[in-house]
Amino acid sequence: RRPTTSHHRLPGTRGSDRWNLYQIAPAHWYSCLMDASSVTNDLRRRLAAREWAPGEQIDTFRMIQQKYGISGVSGVQNALAPLIQEGLLEGRQGRGTYVLRLPSPTPEPTSAEQARAQ
């Protein structure tokens, strides 16, 4: 997804000369912009790491937007939807999103399974 920058201009440019973020921004800025599935996976990892307990409120939409570089509410909703469908989270209108249950921990692969994977 390409950031919208049409209202920004480089100093000394005229009306149609627009700032091209991909030409002047540091490369690490792009890694800050995550898609919904990456955010979902990170939130799932944080749940599995027991960052929140059942009944606790997770980060607000605004905090998630800032942390993962998501613009708009729909991007956060798309990231949370799979976790809500799995029954891990519950959205409460006007109150936030809460943990219903934690994901079951994934078992560590045995040394034989690790050898087969290589």
Secondary structure, 3 states (H helix, E strand, C coil): CCCCCCCCCCCCCCCCCCCCHHHHCCCHHHHHCCCHHHHHHHHHHHHHCCCCCCCCECCCHHHHHHHHCCCCHHHHHHHHHHHHHCCCEEEECCCEEEECCCCCCCCCCCHHHHHHHC
